[in-house]
Structures are given as C-alpha cells and as structure tokens.
C-alpha cells in the first residue's frame, strides 16, 4: 500500500510534487515484484473506512474476471453481463 505523507482524502488533493513522485512509486513496485504478476488499484470511496484517506494498493497475483466482477458488485456496481475469465 502507498499513501501520501500528508493526509489526503482524494487524488485530486495531491500536489504537483506528490503526483510527480508516482513514477518513482511504480518503478519501486515493479522492481519489488520483479517478474511476479501484481496489480494496483486506487480506492477513493468514503464508505467502510475507519479513517477517510487516499491510498493505492499493490497486490500480488493476477486480477481475473471473476474476482473483478465480485469486487465491483461488492462496491455497488450493477453487473448485467458475464466478464471473461
């Protein structure tokens, strides 16, 4: 997980300097995971958090269609068609 040093609730609150550091974060994570598959995501909803804050996840493994569908449905997005596996 990556979070800014200063408290931010949303990505639009990031300063130009903080946004400029994003390539360094992605380079670090790419080196950290090496050849292993991983995916990243950013969550900016206000529900289900003990403290509202902006953060990015870097999660090992491959995100497959059935997991993406379950994640989106869990966030309240209606899915009306099958996603490829």
N, C-alpha and C positions, 0 to 999 in steps of 0.2 A: 504494500500500500504506500502511496506517496501523498503527502499533504503539504500545503504551503507552511512556512514558518509562522506567518501571521494568520490569525483566524479569518477565514473566508467562508461564506455560505454557498456562493455560486461562482462558476467560472468567469462570469462577466466582471467579477470583483477583482480578478487577478490584475496586477500591474503589468506594464510592458516588460519590466525586468523579470518578473515571475514567468510570464509567457515565454520570454527569451530563454529561460532555463529548461523548458520542456524537452528540447532535443538532447540535452545532457542526461535527463532522466531516462528517456527512451534508449539512448546509447548504453547507459549503465545497465538497464534491464536486459537489453539484447545480449550484452557480454555476460551478465549473470546467468541467464538461461542457456546461453550457448546454442547448441543445436536442438535442445529440447523445445517442444511446442509450448506456447503460452499465449494468452490473450489478455487484453487490457480493456477496461471499461471505466467510465466515469458515472458516478451517481449523484444527482442533484435534487432528488425529491426531498420534501420536508417531512414525510411521514416515516414512522418506525425508527426514528433516531433518538438516542438519548441526548445528543448534542448536535445541533444543526451545523454541518461543516462540509466543505468541498473536499473530495478525495478521489484518488484514482486507484483502481485495483489492477494488479498484475498477477494473474492466476495461472499456475502451471497446467498444462494439458491443452487439448483442443476443444473448442466450443462446438458441439454438434447440434444439429437442427432440433432434436427432441428436447435438449436442455435449454436452448434458446426459447423455444415455444413455452416451456414450463416457466421460465424466468419472466417472459413478457406477460403471460397470463397471470402470474403472481403479482405483477405490478399493475394489474387492472386493464391491460390492453386486450381488447377482444380479438381473438384469432379465429377466422372463419374458414381457413383453408389449411391443408397439410403443408408442412415445411419439409424440404428434402432432408434426409438423414445424412 
